[in-house]
């Protein structure tokens, strides 16, 4: 059985629990840990009118946030060290945790659920927001 949101088929979302999905197939991802990840998610929601694309939050460990972006959109762009791109290429394979839409998925949850098969976080916008956060931290300035 495929996972559906309305009429949208999202067969990469598990029916229960969570699964690791290979980055670069259905999507790439960018991981940002802790408060920085939550800050970026808040701003992405604000900038997109509440629909930034799929974002997964992890409640365990360093509490990373995973921003799911279009496949092959992370590898050819510079990211500050607080953002870790997950993609695949020659000699590199990355896996991203993906929770089910409902049920017991702890420690993972959907911060923003997918709204369509080709609806992902906008990579250039995410990159710009992350660089802004990085520069605000380097200059000792406040993130606004």
C-alpha positions as CSV (number, residue, x, y, z in Angstrom):
1,X,0.0,0.0,0.0
2,X,1.3,3.4,-0.9
3,X,1.2,6.4,1.4
4,X,-1.2,9.1,0.1
5,X,-1.9,12.7,1.0
6,X,-5.2,13.5,-0.8
7,X,-4.5,12.2,-4.3
8,X,-0.7,12.5,-4.0
9,X,1.3,9.2,-4.0
10,X,4.3,9.5,-1.8
11,X,5.6,5.9,-1.7
12,X,8.9,7.0,0.0
13,X,7.0,7.7,3.2
14,X,6.7,4.5,5.4
15,X,3.3,3.3,6.6
16,X,4.5,3.0,10.2
17,X,7.6,3.9,12.2
18,X,10.4,5.3,10.2
19,X,12.8,4.2,7.5
20,X,16.1,5.4,6.1
21,X,15.8,6.6,2.5
22,X,18.8,7.0,0.2
23,X,19.4,10.7,-0.6
24,X,19.6,11.6,-4.2
25,X,16.7,9.4,-5.3
26,X,13.5,11.0,-4.3
27,X,15.1,14.0,-2.6
28,X,18.4,15.3,-1.1
29,X,18.3,16.7,2.5
30,X,20.1,19.3,4.5
31,X,20.6,18.6,8.3
32,X,20.9,21.4,10.8
33,X,21.3,20.5,14.5
34,X,19.6,21.9,17.6
35,X,18.2,25.4,18.0
36,X,19.8,26.6,14.7
37,X,17.7,24.0,12.8
38,X,14.5,25.0,14.6
39,X,15.3,28.7,13.9
40,X,15.8,28.0,10.2
41,X,12.6,26.0,10.1
42,X,10.7,28.8,11.8
43,X,12.0,31.4,9.3
44,X,11.3,29.1,6.3
45,X,7.7,28.7,7.4
46,X,7.4,32.4,7.8
47,X,8.9,33.2,4.4
48,X,6.7,30.6,2.6
49,X,3.4,31.4,4.2
50,X,3.5,28.3,6.2
51,X,4.3,25.8,3.4
52,X,8.1,25.5,3.2
53,X,8.0,21.9,2.0
54,X,8.8,18.7,3.9
55,X,10.8,19.1,7.1
56,X,11.5,16.3,9.6
57,X,12.5,17.0,13.2
58,X,14.4,14.6,15.5
59,X,13.8,14.9,19.3
60,X,16.8,12.8,20.3
61,X,20.5,13.6,20.6
62,X,21.5,16.9,19.1
63,X,17.9,17.3,17.8
64,X,18.6,17.7,14.1
65,X,16.2,19.1,11.6
66,X,16.1,17.6,8.1
67,X,15.0,19.8,5.2
68,X,14.0,17.7,2.2
69,X,15.0,19.4,-1.0
70,X,14.9,18.3,-4.7
71,X,17.3,15.5,-5.6
72,X,20.7,16.6,-6.9
73,X,20.2,20.2,-5.6
74,X,22.7,20.2,-2.7
75,X,26.0,18.9,-4.0
76,X,27.1,21.8,-6.3
77,X,26.4,24.6,-3.8
78,X,28.5,25.8,-0.8
79,X,27.0,25.3,2.6
80,X,28.2,26.7,5.9
81,X,29.5,24.1,8.3
82,X,26.3,24.2,10.4
83,X,24.4,22.7,7.5
84,X,25.2,19.1,6.4
85,X,24.0,18.2,2.9
86,X,22.8,14.6,2.4
87,X,23.1,13.5,-1.2
88,X,24.6,10.6,-3.3
89,X,27.3,10.5,-5.9
90,X,30.4,8.7,-6.9
91,X,31.8,7.2,-3.7
92,X,29.2,8.8,-1.5
93,X,25.9,7.5,-0.2
94,X,23.8,9.3,2.4
95,X,20.6,8.1,4.1
96,X,17.9,10.3,5.6
97,X,15.4,9.2,8.3
98,X,11.8,9.6,7.2
99,X,8.9,9.0,9.6
100,X,5.4,7.8,8.8
101,X,2.6,10.4,8.6
102,X,1.0,9.1,11.8
103,X,1.4,6.6,14.6
104,X,4.5,6.0,16.7
105,X,7.5,7.5,15.0
106,X,9.5,8.8,18.0
107,X,12.0,10.4,18.0
108,X,11.1,11.6,14.5
109,X,8.2,13.7,13.5
110,X,7.0,15.9,10.6
111,X,7.6,19.5,11.3
112,X,6.0,20.3,7.9
113,X,4.3,17.4,6.0
114,X,4.9,16.9,2.3
115,X,2.1,18.4,0.3
116,X,2.9,16.9,-3.1
117,X,5.2,14.5,-5.0
118,X,7.4,17.4,-6.4
119,X,6.9,19.8,-3.5
120,X,10.2,20.2,-1.6
121,X,12.0,22.9,0.4
122,X,13.3,25.5,-2.0
123,X,17.1,24.9,-2.0
124,X,18.3,28.4,-2.9
125,X,16.0,30.0,-0.3
126,X,17.2,27.5,2.4
127,X,20.8,28.1,1.4
128,X,20.3,31.9,1.7
129,X,18.7,31.6,5.1
130,X,21.4,29.2,6.4
131,X,24.2,31.6,5.2
132,X,22.4,34.5,6.9
133,X,22.3,32.6,10.2
134,X,25.9,31.6,9.8
135,X,27.0,35.2,9.1
136,X,24.9,36.6,12.1
137,X,26.7,34.1,14.3
138,X,30.2,34.9,13.0
139,X,29.7,38.6,13.5
140,X,28.2,38.3,16.9
141,X,25.1,39.9,15.6
142,X,21.5,38.9,16.4
143,X,19.6,36.6,14.1
144,X,16.6,38.6,12.9
